[in-house]
Amino acid sequence: MSWKDRTELLIGKESLEKLANSHVLVVGLGGVGGMAAEMIVRAGVGKITIVDADVIHESNINRQIIALSGNEGKPKVFEWKKRLLEINPELEIQAINEFLRDEAIPELLNNKFDYIVDAIDTLAPKVFLIYHAMKKGYPIISSLGSGSKLAPELIEICDISKSYNCKLGFYVRKRLHKLGIRSGFDVVFSPEPQNKDTIIANESEENIKSTIGTISYMPNAFGIFIASAVIRRLI
């Protein structure tokens, strides 16, 4: 029995072929983006580009499935490339070990993608990826904040304009409004209230990459929600 047979039984041969012929870009390979990439590949997407400049830290072990005691200090993007090829040796994969500065984003988007996953947790590149993807007409789904959350049953997929009660979402909407974008792409978010005691805040709107308490399953649940949206829309 082929590893794709159960997927074909569920979605049909034609949809499986659509996935095999699709190219998905995943930017950010933390707990959210890594799980999204894995679920997208396991569903049968045939080509993927993954982007991340970070290395694996001990602090990642509580929530990132790529993070193990034996690979600390190794670049995430290359560890993910190895893992994804072990899932599907025929996968076409491009791994970019780079932090996407503003000028690099339009250049990256000169490639053809069928879907884009934004799992960036730094505000400026996140907003510019969304902005340039929408300018080019690419479908994109963005992860909002999964930190300081415990209840996966509250996770939602909706248009950015309908998201609420998420600090990262607030700043993303604020920045995009200045660029003329108020709606038109999906986000995964949770309206679950954040406990301020679980956040070591960085109040700079330029970055807002605060240290936030996380639990093992929440970023991964966000990634699964993202993958589900990508897969269903591709087919």
PyRosetta script that sets phi, psi and omega in degrees:
from pyrosetta import init, pose_from_sequence

init()
pose = pose_from_sequence("MSWKDRTELLIGKESLEKLANSHVLVVGLGGVGGMAAEMIVRAGVGKITIVDADVIHESNINRQIIALSGNEGKPKVFEWKKRLLEINPELEIQAINEFLRDEAIPELLNNKFDYIVDAIDTLAPKVFLIYHAMKKGYPIISSLGSGSKLAPELIEICDISKSYNCKLGFYVRKRLHKLGIRSGFDVVFSPEPQNKDTIIANESEENIKSTIGTISYMPNAFGIFIASAVIRRLI")
pose.set_psi(1, 128.3)
pose.set_omega(1, 179.3)
pose.set_phi(2, -70.3)
pose.set_psi(2, 152.2)
pose.set_omega(2, -179.8)
pose.set_phi(3, -67.0)
pose.set_psi(3, -14.6)
pose.set_omega(3, 179.1)
pose.set_phi(4, -96.2)
pose.set_psi(4, -4.4)
pose.set_omega(4, -171.6)
pose.set_phi(5, -62.4)
pose.set_psi(5, -41.1)
pose.set_omega(5, -178.5)
pose.set_phi(6, -68.5)
pose.set_psi(6, -34.0)
pose.set_omega(6, 175.7)
pose.set_phi(7, -66.0)
pose.set_psi(7, -43.7)
pose.set_omega(7, 179.0)
pose.set_phi(8, -62.2)
pose.set_psi(8, -37.6)
pose.set_omega(8, 178.1)
pose.set_phi(9, -60.8)
pose.set_psi(9, -34.7)
pose.set_omega(9, -179.0)
pose.set_phi(10, -80.2)
pose.set_psi(10, -46.8)
pose.set_omega(10, -170.2)
pose.set_phi(11, -107.8)
pose.set_psi(11, -13.0)
pose.set_omega(11, 178.9)
pose.set_phi(12, 94.8)
pose.set_psi(12, 157.7)
pose.set_omega(12, -175.7)
pose.set_phi(13, -63.8)
pose.set_psi(13, -42.5)
pose.set_omega(13, -177.2)
pose.set_phi(14, -62.9)
pose.set_psi(14, -43.2)
pose.set_omega(14, 179.5)
pose.set_phi(15, -67.7)
pose.set_psi(15, -37.0)
pose.set_omega(15, 178.0)
pose.set_phi(16, -63.9)
pose.set_psi(16, -38.1)
pose.set_omega(16, 177.0)
pose.set_phi(17, -66.5)
pose.set_psi(17, -36.5)
pose.set_omega(17, 176.0)
pose.set_phi(18, -60.1)
pose.set_psi(18, -44.0)
pose.set_omega(18, 178.8)
pose.set_phi(19, -63.6)
pose.set_psi(19, -43.4)
pose.set_omega(19, -178.8)
pose.set_phi(20, -61.2)
pose.set_psi(20, -28.6)
pose.set_omega(20, -178.5)
pose.set_phi(21, -97.1)
pose.set_psi(21, 9.5)
pose.set_omega(21, -177.3)
pose.set_phi(22, -98.8)
pose.set_psi(22, 150.6)
pose.set_omega(22, 178.6)
pose.set_phi(23, -122.1)
pose.set_psi(23, 118.8)
pose.set_omega(23, -178.0)
pose.set_phi(24, -115.3)
pose.set_psi(24, 136.4)
pose.set_omega(24, 174.6)
pose.set_phi(25, -102.2)
pose.set_psi(25, 127.6)
pose.set_omega(25, 175.5)
pose.set_phi(26, -120.4)
pose.set_psi(26, 116.9)
pose.set_omega(26, 180.0)
pose.set_phi(27, -110.0)
pose.set_psi(27, 117.8)
pose.set_omega(27, -176.0)
pose.set_phi(28, 100.1)
pose.set_psi(28, 116.8)
pose.set_omega(28, -174.6)
pose.set_phi(29, -120.1)
pose.set_psi(29, 39.9)
pose.set_omega(29, 171.4)
pose.set_phi(30, -76.7)
pose.set_psi(30, -154.9)
pose.set_omega(30, -178.7)
pose.set_phi(31, -59.6)
pose.set_psi(31, -38.3)
pose.set_omega(31, -178.9)
pose.set_phi(32, -75.2)
pose.set_psi(32, -57.6)
pose.set_omega(32, -174.4)
pose.set_phi(33, -66.1)
pose.set_psi(33, -36.3)
pose.set_omega(33, 178.7)
pose.set_phi(34, -63.5)
pose.set_psi(34, -46.8)
pose.set_omega(34, 178.9)
pose.set_phi(35, -65.8)
pose.set_psi(35, -38.7)
pose.set_omega(35, 177.2)
pose.set_phi(36, -60.1)
pose.set_psi(36, -45.6)
pose.set_omega(36, 179.6)
pose.set_phi(37, -60.2)
pose.set_psi(37, -44.4)
pose.set_omega(37, -178.6)
pose.set_phi(38, -64.2)
pose.set_psi(38, -44.8)
pose.set_omega(38, -179.0)
pose.set_phi(39, -66.5)
pose.set_psi(39, -35.0)
pose.set_omega(39, 177.9)
pose.set_phi(40, -65.5)
pose.set_psi(40, -42.4)
pose.set_omega(40, 179.0)
pose.set_phi(41, -69.6)
pose.set_psi(41, -43.0)
pose.set_omega(41, 179.7)
pose.set_phi(42, -64.0)
pose.set_psi(42, -25.0)
pose.set_omega(42, 177.0)
pose.set_phi(43, -76.1)
pose.set_psi(43, -14.6)
pose.set_omega(43, 175.7)
pose.set_phi(44, 112.4)
pose.set_psi(44, 7.3)
pose.set_omega(44, 174.7)
pose.set_phi(45, -60.0)
pose.set_psi(45, 132.0)
pose.set_omega(45, -169.6)
pose.set_phi(46, -89.7)
pose.set_psi(46, -15.8)
pose.set_omega(46, -177.8)
pose.set_phi(47, -143.1)
pose.set_psi(47, 134.8)
pose.set_omega(47, -178.6)
pose.set_phi(48, -144.1)
pose.set_psi(48, 141.1)
pose.set_omega(48, 170.9)
pose.set_phi(49, -115.1)
pose.set_psi(49, 127.2)
pose.set_omega(49, -178.9)
pose.set_phi(50, -119.2)
pose.set_psi(50, 140.1)
pose.set_omega(50, -174.9)
pose.set_phi(51, -133.5)
pose.set_psi(51, 126.7)
pose.set_omega(51, 173.4)
pose.set_phi(52, -168.6)
pose.set_psi(52, 144.6)
pose.set_omega(52, -179.6)
pose.set_phi(53, -110.1)
pose.set_psi(53, 1.1)
pose.set_omega(53, -173.3)
pose.set_phi(54, -85.8)
pose.set_psi(54, 160.4)
pose.set_omega(54, 170.9)
pose.set_phi(55, -107.9)
pose.set_psi(55, 163.9)
pose.set_omega(55, -179.2)
pose.set_phi(56, -76.7)
pose.set_psi(56, 128.8)
pose.set_omega(56, 178.5)
pose.set_phi(57, -113.7)
pose.set_psi(57, 155.7)
pose.set_omega(57, 176.2)
pose.set_phi(58, -56.1)
pose.set_psi(58, -34.6)
pose.set_omega(58, -178.7)
pose.set_phi(59, -65.9)
pose.set_psi(59, -13.6)
pose.set_omega(59, 179.0)
pose.set_phi(60, -80.0)
pose.set_psi(60, -17.2)
pose.set_omega(60, -169.1)
pose.set_phi(61, -62.9)
pose.set_psi(61, -28.3)
pose.set_omega(61, -176.3)
pose.set_phi(62, -69.5)
pose.set_psi(62, -13.5)
pose.set_omega(62, -173.1)
pose.set_phi(63, -147.8)
pose.set_psi(63, -12.5)
pose.set_omega(63, -175.5)
pose.set_phi(64, -107.2)
pose.set_psi(64, 118.2)
pose.set_omega(64, -171.5)
pose.set_phi(65, -67.5)
pose.set_psi(65, -16.9)
pose.set_omega(65, 177.7)
pose.set_phi(66, -79.6)
pose.set_psi(66, -19.6)
pose.set_omega(66, -172.5)
pose.set_phi(67, -85.1)
pose.set_psi(67, 119.1)
pose.set_omega(67, -179.7)
pose.set_phi(68, -132.0)
pose.set_psi(68, 163.9)
pose.set_omega(68, -179.0)
pose.set_phi(69, -65.0)
pose.set_psi(69, -22.4)
pose.set_omega(69, -176.4)
pose.set_phi(70, -92.2)
pose.set_psi(70, -4.9)
pose.set_omega(70, -178.2)
pose.set_phi(71, -122.9)
pose.set_psi(71, 20.5)
pose.set_omega(71, 177.4)
pose.set_phi(72, -59.5)
pose.set_psi(72, 135.8)
pose.set_omega(72, 178.9)
pose.set_phi(73, 90.7)
pose.set_psi(73, -8.9)
pose.set_omega(73, -180.0)
pose.set_phi(74, -86.2)
pose.set_psi(74, 147.7)
pose.set_omega(74, 179.4)
pose.set_phi(75, -62.0)
pose.set_psi(75, 129.2)
pose.set_omega(75, -178.6)
pose.set_phi(76, -57.7)
pose.set_psi(76, -42.1)
pose.set_omega(76, -172.1)
pose.set_phi(77, -63.7)
pose.set_psi(77, -35.0)
pose.set_omega(77, -179.8)
pose.set_phi(78, -79.8)
pose.set_psi(78, -32.2)
pose.set_omega(78, 173.3)
pose.set_phi(79, -65.8)
pose.set_psi(79, -38.1)
pose.set_omega(79, 177.4)
pose.set_phi(80, -69.6)
pose.set_psi(80, -38.4)
pose.set_omega(80, 177.6)
pose.set_phi(81, -59.5)
pose.set_psi(81, -45.4)
pose.set_omega(81, 179.3)
pose.set_phi(82, -61.3)
pose.set_psi(82, -44.6)
pose.set_omega(82, -178.6)
pose.set_phi(83, -65.2)
pose.set_psi(83, -44.7)
pose.set_omega(83, -177.4)
pose.set_phi(84, -66.4)
pose.set_psi(84, -34.3)
pose.set_omega(84, 176.6)
pose.set_phi(85, -72.0)
pose.set_psi(85, -26.0)
pose.set_omega(85, 174.0)
pose.set_phi(86, -72.1)
pose.set_psi(86, -28.1)
pose.set_omega(86, 174.7)
pose.set_phi(87, -73.0)
pose.set_psi(87, -48.8)
pose.set_omega(87, 179.9)
pose.set_phi(88, -135.3)
pose.set_psi(88, 96.6)
pose.set_omega(88, -178.7)
pose.set_phi(89, -61.1)
pose.set_psi(89, -18.3)
pose.set_omega(89, -179.9)
pose.set_phi(90, -92.1)
pose.set_psi(90, 0.9)
pose.set_omega(90, -179.1)
pose.set_phi(91, -61.9)
pose.set_psi(91, 133.4)
pose.set_omega(91, 169.7)
pose.set_phi(92, -87.0)
pose.set_psi(92, 120.2)
pose.set_omega(92, -174.1)
pose.set_phi(93, -138.3)
pose.set_psi(93, 135.0)
pose.set_omega(93, 172.4)
pose.set_phi(94, -117.0)
pose.set_psi(94, 125.8)
pose.set_omega(94, -179.4)
pose.set_phi(95, -112.0)
pose.set_psi(95, 121.3)
pose.set_omega(95, -177.2)
pose.set_phi(96, -113.6)
pose.set_psi(96, 110.6)
pose.set_omega(96, -178.7)
pose.set_phi(97, -90.6)
pose.set_psi(97, 77.1)
pose.set_omega(97, -170.5)
pose.set_phi(98, -154.0)
pose.set_psi(98, 139.8)
pose.set_omega(98, 170.7)
pose.set_phi(99, -84.3)
pose.set_psi(99, 121.1)
pose.set_omega(99, -173.4)
pose.set_phi(100, -75.3)
pose.set_psi(100, 100.0)
pose.set_omega(100, 170.6)
pose.set_phi(101, -76.3)
pose.set_psi(101, 165.9)
pose.set_omega(101, -173.6)
pose.set_phi(102, -53.0)
pose.set_psi(102, -45.7)
pose.set_omega(102, -174.5)
pose.set_phi(103, -70.7)
pose.set_psi(103, -21.6)
pose.set_omega(103, -178.9)
pose.set_phi(104, -80.1)
pose.set_psi(104, -20.9)
pose.set_omega(104, -174.8)
pose.set_phi(105, -68.0)
pose.set_psi(105, -50.1)
pose.set_omega(105, 178.2)
pose.set_phi(106, -60.1)
pose.set_psi(106, -35.2)
pose.set_omega(106, 179.0)
pose.set_phi(107, -64.4)
pose.set_psi(107, -44.4)
pose.set_omega(107, 177.3)
pose.set_phi(108, -60.2)
pose.set_psi(108, -39.7)
pose.set_omega(108, -175.7)
pose.set_phi(109, -78.6)
pose.set_psi(109, 1.9)
pose.set_omega(109, 170.1)
pose.set_phi(110, -70.7)
pose.set_psi(110, -17.6)
pose.set_omega(110, 173.0)
pose.set_phi(111, -74.8)
pose.set_psi(111, 163.6)
pose.set_omega(111, 179.7)
pose.set_phi(112, -95.4)
pose.set_psi(112, 123.1)
pose.set_omega(112, 176.8)
pose.set_phi(113, -125.0)
pose.set_psi(113, 145.0)
pose.set_omega(113, 176.0)
pose.set_phi(114, -91.0)
pose.set_psi(114, -21.9)
pose.set_omega(114, 175.7)
pose.set_phi(115, -159.1)
pose.set_psi(115, 149.6)
pose.set_omega(115, 178.9)
pose.set_phi(116, -123.8)
pose.set_psi(116, 134.7)
pose.set_omega(116, 174.6)
pose.set_phi(117, -110.5)
pose.set_psi(117, 120.7)
pose.set_omega(117, 175.0)
pose.set_phi(118, -100.1)
pose.set_psi(118, 108.1)
pose.set_omega(118, 175.2)
pose.set_phi(119, -121.6)
pose.set_psi(119, 34.1)
pose.set_omega(119, 179.1)
pose.set_phi(120, -80.9)
pose.set_psi(120, 140.5)
pose.set_omega(120, 179.5)
pose.set_phi(121, -109.6)
pose.set_psi(121, 9.8)
pose.set_omega(121, 176.4)
pose.set_phi(122, -109.6)
pose.set_psi(122, 132.4)
pose.set_omega(122, -164.9)
pose.set_phi(123, -63.0)
pose.set_psi(123, -52.7)
pose.set_omega(123, -171.8)
pose.set_phi(124, -59.7)
pose.set_psi(124, -53.6)
pose.set_omega(124, 179.5)
pose.set_phi(125, -65.8)
pose.set_psi(125, -30.0)
pose.set_omega(125, 177.5)
pose.set_phi(126, -60.8)
pose.set_psi(126, -50.2)
pose.set_omega(126, -178.4)
pose.set_phi(127, -64.4)
pose.set_psi(127, -42.2)
pose.set_omega(127, -177.9)
pose.set_phi(128, -70.5)
pose.set_psi(128, -32.6)
pose.set_omega(128, 174.4)
pose.set_phi(129, -63.2)
pose.set_psi(129, -46.9)
pose.set_omega(129, 178.7)
pose.set_phi(130, -60.6)
pose.set_psi(130, -47.3)
pose.set_omega(130, -177.5)
pose.set_phi(131, -59.3)
pose.set_psi(131, -50.0)
pose.set_omega(131, -177.1)
pose.set_phi(132, -71.1)
pose.set_psi(132, -34.1)
pose.set_omega(132, 176.3)
pose.set_phi(133, -62.9)
pose.set_psi(133, -42.7)
pose.set_omega(133, -179.9)
pose.set_phi(134, -69.2)
pose.set_psi(134, -37.0)
pose.set_omega(134, 176.5)
pose.set_phi(135, -59.6)
pose.set_psi(135, -35.7)
pose.set_omega(135, -179.5)
pose.set_phi(136, -86.5)
pose.set_psi(136, -5.0)
pose.set_omega(136, 178.2)
pose.set_phi(137, 81.9)
pose.set_psi(137, 17.0)
pose.set_omega(137, 178.8)
pose.set_phi(138, -79.9)
pose.set_psi(138, 138.2)
pose.set_omega(138, 170.5)
pose.set_phi(139, -70.4)
pose.set_psi(139, 134.7)
pose.set_omega(139, -177.4)
pose.set_phi(140, -139.7)
pose.set_psi(140, 144.5)
pose.set_omega(140, 172.7)
pose.set_phi(141, -126.4)
pose.set_psi(141, 137.2)
pose.set_omega(141, -172.8)
pose.set_phi(142, -120.8)
pose.set_psi(142, 139.8)
pose.set_omega(142, 174.4)
pose.set_phi(143, -90.0)
pose.set_psi(143, 129.5)
pose.set_omega(143, 169.5)
pose.set_phi(144, -92.8)
pose.set_psi(144, -161.8)
pose.set_omega(144, -167.7)
pose.set_phi(145, -77.4)
pose.set_psi(145, 125.8)
pose.set_omega(145, 176.7)
pose.set_phi(146, -103.2)
pose.set_psi(146, -6.6)
pose.set_omega(146, -178.7)
pose.set_phi(147, -75.7)
pose.set_psi(147, 156.4)
pose.set_omega(147, 179.7)
pose.set_phi(148, 59.9)
pose.set_psi(148, 31.0)
pose.set_omega(148, 179.7)
pose.set_phi(149, -126.9)
pose.set_psi(149, 148.5)
pose.set_omega(149, -178.4)
pose.set_phi(150, -128.3)
pose.set_psi(150, -14.3)
pose.set_omega(150, -168.6)
pose.set_phi(151, -110.0)
pose.set_psi(151, 94.4)
pose.set_omega(151, -178.1)
pose.set_phi(152, -64.6)
pose.set_psi(152, -22.1)
pose.set_omega(152, -179.7)
pose.set_phi(153, -67.9)
pose.set_psi(153, -11.2)
pose.set_omega(153, 179.6)
pose.set_phi(154, -94.2)
pose.set_psi(154, -4.8)
pose.set_omega(154, -178.2)
pose.set_phi(155, -64.4)
pose.set_psi(155, 139.0)
pose.set_omega(155, -179.9)
pose.set_phi(156, -130.9)
pose.set_psi(156, 154.7)
pose.set_omega(156, 167.8)
pose.set_phi(157, -115.3)
pose.set_psi(157, 125.4)
pose.set_omega(157, 179.9)
pose.set_phi(158, -158.9)
pose.set_psi(158, 172.2)
pose.set_omega(158, 172.8)
pose.set_phi(159, -64.7)
pose.set_psi(159, 145.8)
pose.set_omega(159, -179.1)
pose.set_phi(160, -51.5)
pose.set_psi(160, -34.3)
pose.set_omega(160, -177.1)
pose.set_phi(161, -67.7)
pose.set_psi(161, -19.2)
pose.set_omega(161, -178.0)
pose.set_phi(162, -100.7)
pose.set_psi(162, 0.3)
pose.set_omega(162, 178.3)
pose.set_phi(163, -76.6)
pose.set_psi(163, 152.4)
pose.set_omega(163, -176.9)
pose.set_phi(164, -158.9)
pose.set_psi(164, 164.1)
pose.set_omega(164, 174.9)
pose.set_phi(165, 56.4)
pose.set_psi(165, 41.9)
pose.set_omega(165, 177.6)
pose.set_phi(166, -142.5)
pose.set_psi(166, 119.2)
pose.set_omega(166, -175.8)
pose.set_phi(167, -62.2)
pose.set_psi(167, -44.2)
pose.set_omega(167, 178.3)
pose.set_phi(168, -61.3)
pose.set_psi(168, -42.9)
pose.set_omega(168, 177.7)
pose.set_phi(169, -59.3)
pose.set_psi(169, -39.5)
pose.set_omega(169, 178.0)
pose.set_phi(170, -59.2)
pose.set_psi(170, -47.8)
pose.set_omega(170, -178.2)
pose.set_phi(171, -69.5)
pose.set_psi(171, -36.6)
pose.set_omega(171, 177.4)
pose.set_phi(172, -63.2)
pose.set_psi(172, -47.5)
pose.set_omega(172, 179.2)
pose.set_phi(173, -61.2)
pose.set_psi(173, -43.2)
pose.set_omega(173, -179.1)
pose.set_phi(174, -59.8)
pose.set_psi(174, -47.0)
pose.set_omega(174, 179.8)
pose.set_phi(175, -65.2)
pose.set_psi(175, -43.3)
pose.set_omega(175, -177.8)
pose.set_phi(176, -68.5)
pose.set_psi(176, -33.3)
pose.set_omega(176, 176.3)
pose.set_phi(177, -58.7)
pose.set_psi(177, -39.8)
pose.set_omega(177, 178.5)
pose.set_phi(178, -65.4)
pose.set_psi(178, -23.9)
pose.set_omega(178, 179.2)
pose.set_phi(179, -96.4)
pose.set_psi(179, 5.7)
pose.set_omega(179, 176.1)
pose.set_phi(180, 86.7)
pose.set_psi(180, 13.8)
pose.set_omega(180, -179.1)
pose.set_phi(181, -114.4)
pose.set_psi(181, 123.3)
pose.set_omega(181, 178.9)
pose.set_phi(182, -120.5)
pose.set_psi(182, -16.6)
pose.set_omega(182, -177.5)
pose.set_phi(183, -161.6)
pose.set_psi(183, -178.6)
pose.set_omega(183, 172.3)
pose.set_phi(184, 111.5)
pose.set_psi(184, 1.4)
pose.set_omega(184, 174.6)
pose.set_phi(185, -147.0)
pose.set_psi(185, 157.1)
pose.set_omega(185, -175.9)
pose.set_phi(186, -90.9)
pose.set_psi(186, 152.4)
pose.set_omega(186, 172.5)
pose.set_phi(187, -130.1)
pose.set_psi(187, 155.3)
pose.set_omega(187, 167.5)
pose.set_phi(188, -108.5)
pose.set_psi(188, 127.5)
pose.set_omega(188, -177.2)
pose.set_phi(189, -152.1)
pose.set_psi(189, 170.0)
pose.set_omega(189, 172.7)
pose.set_phi(190, -132.2)
pose.set_psi(190, 130.8)
pose.set_omega(190, 177.2)
pose.set_phi(191, -82.2)
pose.set_psi(191, 4.3)
pose.set_omega(191, 179.5)
pose.set_phi(192, -55.8)
pose.set_psi(192, 128.6)
pose.set_omega(192, -179.5)
pose.set_phi(193, -60.3)
pose.set_psi(193, 140.1)
pose.set_omega(193, 176.2)
pose.set_phi(194, -86.6)
pose.set_psi(194, 140.6)
pose.set_omega(194, 173.8)
pose.set_phi(195, -86.4)
pose.set_psi(195, 115.9)
pose.set_omega(195, -176.3)
pose.set_phi(196, -59.6)
pose.set_psi(196, -24.6)
pose.set_omega(196, -179.8)
pose.set_phi(197, -71.2)
pose.set_psi(197, -11.4)
pose.set_omega(197, -178.8)
pose.set_phi(198, -97.0)
pose.set_psi(198, 6.8)
pose.set_omega(198, -174.1)
pose.set_phi(199, -125.1)
pose.set_psi(199, 127.7)
pose.set_omega(199, 167.2)
pose.set_phi(200, -98.3)
pose.set_psi(200, 103.5)
pose.set_omega(200, -164.2)
pose.set_phi(201, -80.2)
pose.set_psi(201, 143.1)
pose.set_omega(201, 164.1)
pose.set_phi(202, -117.5)
pose.set_psi(202, 105.9)
pose.set_omega(202, -170.3)
pose.set_phi(203, -81.6)
pose.set_psi(203, 3.0)
pose.set_omega(203, 178.4)
pose.set_phi(204, -69.9)
pose.set_psi(204, 119.1)
pose.set_omega(204, 179.2)
pose.set_phi(205, -66.7)
pose.set_psi(205, -19.2)
pose.set_omega(205, -179.8)
pose.set_phi(206, -65.7)
pose.set_psi(206, -30.7)
pose.set_omega(206, -172.4)
pose.set_phi(207, -123.7)
pose.set_psi(207, -53.9)
pose.set_omega(207, -174.2)
pose.set_phi(208, 45.6)
pose.set_psi(208, 31.7)
pose.set_omega(208, 176.4)
pose.set_phi(209, -87.6)
pose.set_psi(209, 71.6)
pose.set_omega(209, -178.2)
pose.set_phi(210, -74.9)
pose.set_psi(210, 162.6)
pose.set_omega(210, 171.6)
pose.set_phi(211, -87.2)
pose.set_psi(211, 119.2)
pose.set_omega(211, -172.5)
pose.set_phi(212, -126.2)
pose.set_psi(212, 135.9)
pose.set_omega(212, 175.7)
pose.set_phi(213, -62.8)
pose.set_psi(213, 136.9)
pose.set_omega(213, -179.8)
pose.set_phi(214, -135.8)
pose.set_psi(214, 156.0)
pose.set_omega(214, 175.2)
pose.set_phi(215, -114.3)
pose.set_psi(215, 158.0)
pose.set_omega(215, -171.1)
pose.set_phi(216, -53.5)
pose.set_psi(216, -39.9)
pose.set_omega(216, -167.0)
pose.set_phi(217, -92.7)
pose.set_psi(217, -23.1)
pose.set_omega(217, -170.7)
pose.set_phi(218, -67.4)
pose.set_psi(218, -50.3)
pose.set_omega(218, 177.3)
pose.set_phi(219, -58.9)
pose.set_psi(219, -38.1)
pose.set_omega(219, 179.5)
pose.set_phi(220, -67.2)
pose.set_psi(220, -36.1)
pose.set_omega(220, 176.1)
pose.set_phi(221, -64.7)
pose.set_psi(221, -41.1)
pose.set_omega(221, 174.7)
pose.set_phi(222, -58.0)
pose.set_psi(222, -44.5)
pose.set_omega(222, 179.9)
pose.set_phi(223, -61.7)
pose.set_psi(223, -38.1)
pose.set_omega(223, 178.4)
pose.set_phi(224, -67.4)
pose.set_psi(224, -41.6)
pose.set_omega(224, 176.2)
pose.set_phi(225, -60.1)
pose.set_psi(225, -43.7)
pose.set_omega(225, 178.3)
pose.set_phi(226, -60.8)
pose.set_psi(226, -48.9)
pose.set_omega(226, -179.9)
pose.set_phi(227, -58.9)
pose.set_psi(227, -40.1)
pose.set_omega(227, -179.5)
pose.set_phi(228, -61.4)
pose.set_psi(228, -40.9)
pose.set_omega(228, 179.7)
pose.set_phi(229, -67.3)
pose.set_psi(229, -44.6)
pose.set_omega(229, 179.2)
pose.set_phi(230, -59.5)
pose.set_psi(230, -49.6)
pose.set_omega(230, -176.3)
pose.set_phi(231, -63.4)
pose.set_psi(231, -47.1)
pose.set_omega(231, -178.2)
pose.set_phi(232, -64.8)
pose.set_psi(232, -34.6)
pose.set_omega(232, -178.8)
pose.set_phi(233, -78.8)
pose.set_psi(233, -30.4)
pose.set_omega(233, 176.3)
pose.set_phi(234, -66.8)
pose.set_psi(234, -31.5)
pose.set_omega(234, -177.4)
pose.set_phi(235, -96.1)
pose.dump_pdb("model.pdb")
